[in-house]
């Protein structure tokens, strides 16, 4: 314990921090409804931090002591800098065991990058533990989108399925595919339930999309190691692709996702056409 907790001061600090943020700052949808509070509502902060509204309300009122995992999620939900994080933990009487700086983007092994380069007509992605898109090949760019044009902190497979109009429209069976992706993330969450970045992702998507909110609450899990994807591409039409994923042997939590088509099928020919239109791009 770093100091004696000061519940009233902690509550005042939390209120001040959320008053300084707007929904736009946190990627939340805007509405025409007049807001009765300055900054974020308690309900919005609670959802972003993946905690109950009642628990967060009691925190602001000084009626409950915050745990270290909750403090970690609040630092992300409220976009606190390092000085503010230290102050938050000090007021709560907790020790900040979290790294002071954001961890570097996970590295993709050179051998995996070479494999991506060799899959010239086969879309392939490297996904991280939270389904972050870490690397891709030109064929994946041709199929999905130019991942390089998307900010790294938004380059998440699940986030893009719910928020990127072109990727969402690509899926002929979007609801089924999206539910499977949510279940895959829910299974990953079981390996590190206190991951603050995961909590932030879940909180943001819960506020932005009611379908995500419903499916996340169902606690369905799946390893999603293989299956069939049905896409409708705006340039080459309908595609039927076998989707297989392999876990990295280095225990990094990374997975290689590869989409293949039956030889000499219309989808196989369409992938070759797409690949021919895409300039070589590397993650």
C-alpha atoms as a printed R data frame, in Angstrom:
    type eleno elety resid chain resno       x       y       z
1   ATOM     1    CA   UNK     A     1   0.000   0.000   0.000
2   ATOM     2    CA   UNK     A     2   1.477   3.331  -1.011
3   ATOM     3    CA   UNK     A     3  -0.491   5.652   1.296
4   ATOM     4    CA   UNK     A     4  -3.667   5.961   3.369
5   ATOM     5    CA   UNK     A     5  -6.723   6.052   1.118
6   ATOM     6    CA   UNK     A     6  -8.695   9.286   0.847
7   ATOM     7    CA   UNK     A     7 -12.119   8.232  -0.519
8   ATOM     8    CA   UNK     A     8 -13.565  11.748  -0.736
9   ATOM     9    CA   UNK     A     9 -10.527  13.114  -2.551
10  ATOM    10    CA   UNK     A    10 -10.556  10.115  -4.886
11  ATOM    11    CA   UNK     A    11 -14.205  10.749  -5.734
12  ATOM    12    CA   UNK     A    12 -13.543  14.423  -6.410
13  ATOM    13    CA   UNK     A    13 -10.616  13.539  -8.659
14  ATOM    14    CA   UNK     A    14 -12.698  11.046 -10.653
15  ATOM    15    CA   UNK     A    15 -15.463  13.610 -11.123
16  ATOM    16    CA   UNK     A    16 -12.964  16.208 -12.300
17  ATOM    17    CA   UNK     A    17 -11.365  13.793 -14.765
18  ATOM    18    CA   UNK     A    18 -14.614  12.741 -16.399
19  ATOM    19    CA   UNK     A    19 -15.736  16.369 -16.609
20  ATOM    20    CA   UNK     A    20 -12.701  17.087 -18.796
21  ATOM    21    CA   UNK     A    21 -13.604  14.461 -21.397
22  ATOM    22    CA   UNK     A    22 -16.180  14.515 -24.162
23  ATOM    23    CA   UNK     A    23 -17.848  11.493 -25.777
24  ATOM    24    CA   UNK     A    24 -15.839  12.242 -28.921
25  ATOM    25    CA   UNK     A    25 -12.589  11.960 -26.931
26  ATOM    26    CA   UNK     A    26 -13.477   8.353 -26.113
27  ATOM    27    CA   UNK     A    27 -14.860   7.367 -29.496
28  ATOM    28    CA   UNK     A    28 -18.434   7.294 -28.223
29  ATOM    29    CA   UNK     A    29 -21.425   8.010 -30.476
30  ATOM    30    CA   UNK     A    30 -22.912  11.489 -30.272
31  ATOM    31    CA   UNK     A    31 -26.624  12.243 -30.059
32  ATOM    32    CA   UNK     A    32 -28.811  15.295 -30.414
33  ATOM    33    CA   UNK     A    33 -30.023  14.907 -26.824
34  ATOM    34    CA   UNK     A    34 -28.889  17.749 -24.566
35  ATOM    35    CA   UNK     A    35 -26.391  16.604 -21.931
36  ATOM    36    CA   UNK     A    36 -27.128  17.618 -18.346
37  ATOM    37    CA   UNK     A    37 -23.531  17.112 -17.193
38  ATOM    38    CA   UNK     A    38 -20.208  18.505 -18.313
39  ATOM    39    CA   UNK     A    39 -18.042  15.795 -19.785
40  ATOM    40    CA   UNK     A    40 -18.795  12.082 -19.515
41  ATOM    41    CA   UNK     A    41 -21.702  10.633 -17.580
42  ATOM    42    CA   UNK     A    42 -21.070   8.155 -14.781
43  ATOM    43    CA   UNK     A    43 -22.751   5.457 -16.885
44  ATOM    44    CA   UNK     A    44 -20.313   6.097 -19.745
45  ATOM    45    CA   UNK     A    45 -17.227   5.905 -17.530
46  ATOM    46    CA   UNK     A    46 -18.501   2.709 -15.911
47  ATOM    47    CA   UNK     A    47 -19.075   1.069 -19.280
48  ATOM    48    CA   UNK     A    48 -15.686   2.149 -20.623
49  ATOM    49    CA   UNK     A    49 -14.060   0.673 -17.510
50  ATOM    50    CA   UNK     A    50 -16.173  -2.519 -17.697
51  ATOM    51    CA   UNK     A    51 -17.547  -2.073 -14.160
52  ATOM    52    CA   UNK     A    52 -21.089  -1.608 -12.902
53  ATOM    53    CA   UNK     A    53 -22.623   1.853 -12.668
54  ATOM    54    CA   UNK     A    54 -23.472   1.220  -9.022
55  ATOM    55    CA   UNK     A    55 -19.858   0.365  -8.195
56  ATOM    56    CA   UNK     A    56 -18.521   3.427  -9.981
57  ATOM    57    CA   UNK     A    57 -21.112   5.653  -8.292
58  ATOM    58    CA   UNK     A    58 -20.038   4.372  -4.875
59  ATOM    59    CA   UNK     A    59 -16.417   5.063  -5.828
60  ATOM    60    CA   UNK     A    60 -17.210   8.705  -6.569
61  ATOM    61    CA   UNK     A    61 -19.200   8.925  -3.348
62  ATOM    62    CA   UNK     A    62 -16.331   7.481  -1.296
63  ATOM    63    CA   UNK     A    63 -18.386   4.486  -0.128
64  ATOM    64    CA   UNK     A    64 -16.142   1.747  -1.516
65  ATOM    65    CA   UNK     A    65 -12.421   1.246  -1.949
66  ATOM    66    CA   UNK     A    66 -11.163   0.691  -5.483
67  ATOM    67    CA   UNK     A    67  -9.207  -2.455  -6.260
68  ATOM    68    CA   UNK     A    68  -5.980  -2.293  -8.246
69  ATOM    69    CA   UNK     A    69  -7.520  -3.896 -11.391
70  ATOM    70    CA   UNK     A    70 -10.369  -1.365 -11.330
71  ATOM    71    CA   UNK     A    71  -7.903   1.501 -11.029
72  ATOM    72    CA   UNK     A    72  -6.026   0.129 -14.036
73  ATOM    73    CA   UNK     A    73  -9.171   0.149 -16.181
74  ATOM    74    CA   UNK     A    74 -10.138   3.633 -14.959
75  ATOM    75    CA   UNK     A    75  -6.776   5.066 -16.039
76  ATOM    76    CA   UNK     A    76  -7.570   3.991 -19.588
77  ATOM    77    CA   UNK     A    77 -11.248   4.933 -19.505
78  ATOM    78    CA   UNK     A    78 -10.400   8.461 -18.306
79  ATOM    79    CA   UNK     A    79  -7.304   8.841 -20.536
80  ATOM    80    CA   UNK     A    80  -5.061   9.642 -17.569
81  ATOM    81    CA   UNK     A    81  -1.428  10.564 -18.160
82  ATOM    82    CA   UNK     A    82   1.360   9.152 -15.982
83  ATOM    83    CA   UNK     A    83   1.190  11.900 -13.350
84  ATOM    84    CA   UNK     A    84  -2.579  11.550 -13.079
85  ATOM    85    CA   UNK     A    85  -2.250   7.775 -12.774
86  ATOM    86    CA   UNK     A    86   0.200   8.096  -9.890
87  ATOM    87    CA   UNK     A    87  -2.129  10.571  -8.179
88  ATOM    88    CA   UNK     A    88  -5.121   8.243  -8.645
89  ATOM    89    CA   UNK     A    89  -3.315   5.288  -7.057
90  ATOM    90    CA   UNK     A    90  -2.038   7.489  -4.226
91  ATOM    91    CA   UNK     A    91  -5.554   8.706  -3.393
92  ATOM    92    CA   UNK     A    92  -6.805   5.118  -3.455
93  ATOM    93    CA   UNK     A    93  -3.999   3.925  -1.206
94  ATOM    94    CA   UNK     A    94  -2.834   1.435  -3.781
95  ATOM    95    CA   UNK     A    95   0.480   0.653  -5.454
96  ATOM    96    CA   UNK     A    96   0.574   1.067  -9.207
97  ATOM    97    CA   UNK     A    97   2.119  -2.162 -10.443
98  ATOM    98    CA   UNK     A    98   1.201  -1.356 -14.041
99  ATOM    99    CA   UNK     A    99   3.958  -0.295 -16.451
100 ATOM   100    CA   UNK     A   100   4.136   3.490 -16.625
101 ATOM   101    CA   UNK     A   101   4.326   3.499 -20.380
102 ATOM   102    CA   UNK     A   102   2.241   1.692 -22.938
103 ATOM   103    CA   UNK     A   103   3.868  -1.617 -23.862
104 ATOM   104    CA   UNK     A   104   5.351  -1.737 -27.342
105 ATOM   105    CA   UNK     A   105   3.353  -3.240 -30.171
106 ATOM   106    CA   UNK     A   106   3.912  -7.005 -30.126
107 ATOM   107    CA   UNK     A   107   6.533  -8.038 -32.630
108 ATOM   108    CA   UNK     A   108   5.724 -10.485 -35.394
109 ATOM   109    CA   UNK     A   109   8.517 -12.984 -35.951
110 ATOM   110    CA   UNK     A   110  10.492 -12.509 -39.201
111 ATOM   111    CA   UNK     A   111   9.632 -16.033 -40.301
112 ATOM   112    CA   UNK     A   112   5.926 -15.243 -40.074
113 ATOM   113    CA   UNK     A   113   6.394 -12.049 -42.087
114 ATOM   114    CA   UNK     A   114   8.201 -14.038 -44.765
115 ATOM   115    CA   UNK     A   115   5.313 -16.484 -44.828
116 ATOM   116    CA   UNK     A   116   2.865 -13.613 -45.338
117 ATOM   117    CA   UNK     A   117   4.935 -12.341 -48.251
118 ATOM   118    CA   UNK     A   118   4.919 -15.778 -49.906
119 ATOM   119    CA   UNK     A   119   1.119 -16.089 -49.735
120 ATOM   120    CA   UNK     A   120   0.694 -13.889 -52.796
121 ATOM   121    CA   UNK     A   121  -2.895 -14.864 -53.673
122 ATOM   122    CA   UNK     A   122  -4.034 -15.918 -50.208
123 ATOM   123    CA   UNK     A   123  -5.288 -13.331 -47.695
124 ATOM   124    CA   UNK     A   124  -3.537 -13.737 -44.359
125 ATOM   125    CA   UNK     A   125  -3.434 -11.765 -41.094
126 ATOM   126    CA   UNK     A   126  -1.512 -12.019 -37.850
127 ATOM   127    CA   UNK     A   127  -3.824 -11.352 -34.901
128 ATOM   128    CA   UNK     A   128  -2.782 -10.525 -31.347
129 ATOM   129    CA   UNK     A   129  -4.326 -11.634 -28.067
130 ATOM   130    CA   UNK     A   130  -7.112  -9.047 -28.270
131 ATOM   131    CA   UNK     A   131  -7.616  -9.682 -32.004
132 ATOM   132    CA   UNK     A   132  -5.415  -6.698 -32.853
133 ATOM   133    CA   UNK     A   133  -4.289  -6.807 -36.491
134 ATOM   134    CA   UNK     A   134  -0.502  -6.931 -36.153
135 ATOM   135    CA   UNK     A   135   0.509  -7.794 -39.725
136 ATOM   136    CA   UNK     A   136  -1.075  -8.575 -43.077
137 ATOM   137    CA   UNK     A   137  -0.201  -9.318 -46.671
138 ATOM   138    CA   UNK     A   138  -1.257  -7.560 -49.920
139 ATOM   139    CA   UNK     A   139  -3.996 -10.123 -50.529
140 ATOM   140    CA   UNK     A   140  -5.572  -9.252 -47.147
141 ATOM   141    CA   UNK     A   141  -5.433  -5.574 -48.088
142 ATOM   142    CA   UNK     A   142  -7.218  -6.373 -51.348
143 ATOM   143    CA   UNK     A   143  -9.895  -8.382 -49.555
144 ATOM   144    CA   UNK     A   144 -10.557  -6.219 -46.495
145 ATOM   145    CA   UNK     A   145  -9.098  -2.722 -46.552
146 ATOM   146    CA   UNK     A   146  -5.811  -0.813 -46.398
147 ATOM   147    CA   UNK     A   147  -4.905  -1.599 -42.794
148 ATOM   148    CA   UNK     A   148  -1.928   0.766 -42.999
149 ATOM   149    CA   UNK     A   149  -4.352   3.692 -43.347
150 ATOM   150    CA   UNK     A   150  -6.017   2.822 -40.014
151 ATOM   151    CA   UNK     A   151  -4.412   4.168 -36.802
152 ATOM   152    CA   UNK     A   152  -2.623   1.373 -34.978
153 ATOM   153    CA   UNK     A   153  -4.738   1.732 -31.817
154 ATOM   154    CA   UNK     A   154  -7.916   1.184 -33.888
155 ATOM   155    CA   UNK     A   155  -6.470  -1.666 -35.948
156 ATOM   156    CA   UNK     A   156  -8.446  -4.394 -34.212
157 ATOM   157    CA   UNK     A   157 -10.300  -7.126 -36.112
158 ATOM   158    CA   UNK     A   158 -13.347  -7.095 -33.837
159 ATOM   159    CA   UNK     A   159 -13.526  -3.295 -33.662
160 ATOM   160    CA   UNK     A   160 -13.382  -3.081 -37.452
161 ATOM   161    CA   UNK     A   161 -16.167  -5.649 -37.832
162 ATOM   162    CA   UNK     A   162 -18.470  -3.421 -35.789
163 ATOM   163    CA   UNK     A   163 -17.313   0.083 -36.770
164 ATOM   164    CA   UNK     A   164 -15.763  -0.048 -40.263
165 ATOM   165    CA   UNK     A   165 -18.617   0.237 -42.816
166 ATOM   166    CA   UNK     A   166 -16.770  -1.491 -45.668
167 ATOM   167    CA   UNK     A   167 -15.602  -4.447 -43.560
168 ATOM   168    CA   UNK     A   168 -19.028  -4.812 -41.969
169 ATOM   169    CA   UNK     A   169 -20.705  -4.811 -45.410
170 ATOM   170    CA   UNK     A   170 -18.186  -7.365 -46.696
171 ATOM   171    CA   UNK     A   171 -19.655 -10.113 -44.480
172 ATOM   172    CA   UNK     A   172 -22.739 -11.717 -46.050
173 ATOM   173    CA   UNK     A   173 -23.523 -13.357 -42.682
174 ATOM   174    CA   UNK     A   174 -22.329 -10.453 -40.558
175 ATOM   175    CA   UNK     A   175 -24.309 -11.314 -37.430
176 ATOM   176    CA   UNK     A   176 -22.995 -14.889 -37.347
177 ATOM   177    CA   UNK     A   177 -19.402 -13.846 -38.044
178 ATOM   178    CA   UNK     A   178 -19.558 -11.017 -35.512
179 ATOM   179    CA   UNK     A   179 -20.941 -13.289 -32.793
180 ATOM   180    CA   UNK     A   180 -18.114 -15.766 -33.401
181 ATOM   181    CA   UNK     A   181 -15.548 -12.968 -33.176
182 ATOM   182    CA   UNK     A   182 -17.081 -11.746 -29.897
183 ATOM   183    CA   UNK     A   183 -16.983 -15.301 -28.540
184 ATOM   184    CA   UNK     A   184 -13.325 -15.621 -29.567
185 ATOM   185    CA   UNK     A   185 -12.480 -12.410 -27.711
186 ATOM   186    CA   UNK     A   186 -14.466 -13.591 -24.677
187 ATOM   187    CA   UNK     A   187 -12.361 -16.770 -24.621
188 ATOM   188    CA   UNK     A   188  -9.155 -14.724 -24.827
189 ATOM   189    CA   UNK     A   189 -10.425 -12.555 -21.975
190 ATOM   190    CA   UNK     A   190 -10.391 -15.590 -19.709
191 ATOM   191    CA   UNK     A   191  -6.594 -15.752 -19.944
192 ATOM   192    CA   UNK     A   192  -6.168 -12.197 -18.619
193 ATOM   193    CA   UNK     A   193  -9.437 -10.877 -17.153
194 ATOM   194    CA   UNK     A   194  -7.752  -7.757 -15.731
195 ATOM   195    CA   UNK     A   195  -6.218  -6.578 -19.011
196 ATOM   196    CA   UNK     A   196  -7.011  -2.818 -19.064
197 ATOM   197    CA   UNK     A   197  -6.732  -2.577 -22.858
198 ATOM   198    CA   UNK     A   198  -9.265  -5.372 -23.218
199 ATOM   199    CA   UNK     A   199 -11.579  -3.634 -20.752
200 ATOM   200    CA   UNK     A   200 -11.319  -0.412 -22.715
201 ATOM   201    CA   UNK     A   201 -12.111  -2.186 -26.006
202 ATOM   202    CA   UNK     A   202 -15.123  -3.950 -24.490
203 ATOM   203    CA   UNK     A   203 -16.345  -0.737 -22.887
204 ATOM   204    CA   UNK     A   204 -16.119   1.294 -26.080
205 ATOM   205    CA   UNK     A   205 -17.853  -1.327 -28.218
206 ATOM   206    CA   UNK     A   206 -20.541  -1.852 -25.559
207 ATOM   207    CA   UNK     A   207 -21.434   1.824 -25.738
208 ATOM   208    CA   UNK     A   208 -21.249   2.025 -29.519
209 ATOM   209    CA   UNK     A   209 -23.162  -1.103 -30.533
210 ATOM   210    CA   UNK     A   210 -26.151  -2.768 -28.804
211 ATOM   211    CA   UNK     A   211 -25.492  -6.074 -30.600
212 ATOM   212    CA   UNK     A   212 -21.990  -6.250 -29.159
213 ATOM   213    CA   UNK     A   213 -23.349  -5.399 -25.708
214 ATOM   214    CA   UNK     A   214 -25.892  -8.230 -25.944
215 ATOM   215    CA   UNK     A   215 -23.493 -10.833 -27.306
216 ATOM   216    CA   UNK     A   216 -20.734 -10.007 -24.813
217 ATOM   217    CA   UNK     A   217 -23.190 -10.450 -21.954
218 ATOM   218    CA   UNK     A   218 -24.041 -13.954 -23.203
219 ATOM   219    CA   UNK     A   219 -20.534 -15.202 -22.228
220 ATOM   220    CA   UNK     A   220 -20.329 -17.464 -25.264
221 ATOM   221    CA   UNK     A   221 -16.793 -18.694 -26.008
222 ATOM   222    CA   UNK     A   222 -15.137 -20.333 -28.995
223 ATOM   223    CA   UNK     A   223 -11.602 -21.032 -30.126
224 ATOM   224    CA   UNK     A   224 -12.657 -20.171 -33.713
225 ATOM   225    CA   UNK     A   225  -9.792 -22.150 -35.246
226 ATOM   226    CA   UNK     A   226 -11.515 -22.886 -38.541
227 ATOM   227    CA   UNK     A   227 -14.691 -22.247 -40.501
228 ATOM   228    CA   UNK     A   228 -16.130 -20.913 -43.745
229 ATOM   229    CA   UNK     A   229 -16.553 -17.217 -44.523
230 ATOM   230    CA   UNK     A   230 -19.022 -15.887 -47.054
231 ATOM   231    CA   UNK     A   231 -18.140 -12.439 -48.350
232 ATOM   232    CA   UNK     A   232 -19.622 -10.062 -50.910
233 ATOM   233    CA   UNK     A   233 -16.775  -7.970 -52.263
234 ATOM   234    CA   UNK     A   234 -17.678  -4.699 -54.027
235 ATOM   235    CA   UNK     A   235 -15.254  -5.419 -56.896
236 ATOM   236    CA   UNK     A   236 -15.390  -9.178 -57.530
237 ATOM   237    CA   UNK     A   237 -18.708 -10.250 -56.010
238 ATOM   238    CA   UNK     A   238 -19.442 -13.268 -53.841
239 ATOM   239    CA   UNK     A   239 -16.561 -15.183 -52.242
240 ATOM   240    CA   UNK     A   240 -16.540 -18.441 -50.282
241 ATOM   241    CA   UNK     A   241 -13.370 -18.832 -48.236
242 ATOM   242    CA   UNK     A   242 -12.119 -21.438 -45.790
243 ATOM   243    CA   UNK     A   243 -10.741 -19.626 -42.731
244 ATOM   244    CA   UNK     A   244  -8.102 -21.377 -40.609
245 ATOM   245    CA   UNK     A   245  -6.085 -19.997 -37.700
246 ATOM   246    CA   UNK     A   246  -2.917 -21.363 -36.111
247 ATOM   247    CA   UNK     A   247  -1.495 -20.386 -32.741
248 ATOM   248    CA   UNK     A   248   2.090 -19.191 -32.715
249 ATOM   249    CA   UNK     A   249   4.479 -21.740 -31.142
250 ATOM   250    CA   UNK     A   250   6.259 -19.001 -29.165
251 ATOM   251    CA   UNK     A   251   3.359 -18.666 -26.668
252 ATOM   252    CA   UNK     A   252   2.928 -14.983 -27.571
253 ATOM   253    CA   UNK     A   253  -0.802 -15.378 -28.055
254 ATOM   254    CA   UNK     A   254  -0.470 -14.399 -31.713
255 ATOM   255    CA   UNK     A   255  -2.398 -16.318 -34.362
256 ATOM   256    CA   UNK     A   256  -2.011 -16.616 -38.101
257 ATOM   257    CA   UNK     A   257  -5.361 -16.373 -39.913
258 ATOM   258    CA   UNK     A   258  -5.382 -17.646 -43.507
259 ATOM   259    CA   UNK     A   259  -8.271 -17.593 -45.986
260 ATOM   260    CA   UNK     A   260  -8.122 -20.051 -48.871
261 ATOM   261    CA   UNK     A   261 -10.363 -21.015 -51.791
262 ATOM   262    CA   UNK     A   262 -10.971 -24.251 -53.647
263 ATOM   263    CA   UNK     A   263  -8.609 -24.516 -56.651
264 ATOM   264    CA   UNK     A   264 -10.148 -23.438 -59.966
265 ATOM   265    CA   UNK     A   265 -13.267 -22.146 -58.200
266 ATOM   266    CA   UNK     A   266 -14.803 -18.727 -58.949
267 ATOM   267    CA   UNK     A   267 -13.509 -17.519 -55.578
268 ATOM   268    CA   UNK     A   268  -9.993 -18.727 -56.396
269 ATOM   269    CA   UNK     A   269 -10.068 -16.776 -59.685
270 ATOM   270    CA   UNK     A   270 -11.496 -13.711 -57.910
271 ATOM   271    CA   UNK     A   271  -8.657 -13.706 -55.372
272 ATOM   272    CA   UNK     A   272  -6.098 -13.760 -58.163
273 ATOM   273    CA   UNK     A   273  -7.835 -10.811 -59.798
274 ATOM   274    CA   UNK     A   274  -7.862  -8.878 -56.520
275 ATOM   275    CA   UNK     A   275  -4.192  -9.643 -55.892
276 ATOM   276    CA   UNK     A   276  -3.256  -8.354 -59.340
277 ATOM   277    CA   UNK     A   277  -4.857  -4.991 -58.539
278 ATOM   278    CA   UNK     A   278  -3.022  -4.501 -55.251
279 ATOM   279    CA   UNK     A   279   0.468  -3.056 -54.989
280 ATOM   280    CA   UNK     A   280   2.759  -4.843 -52.513
281 ATOM   281    CA   UNK     A   281   2.142  -3.372 -49.055
282 ATOM   282    CA   UNK     A   282   3.698  -4.545 -45.799
283 ATOM   283    CA   UNK     A   283   2.546  -4.083 -42.256
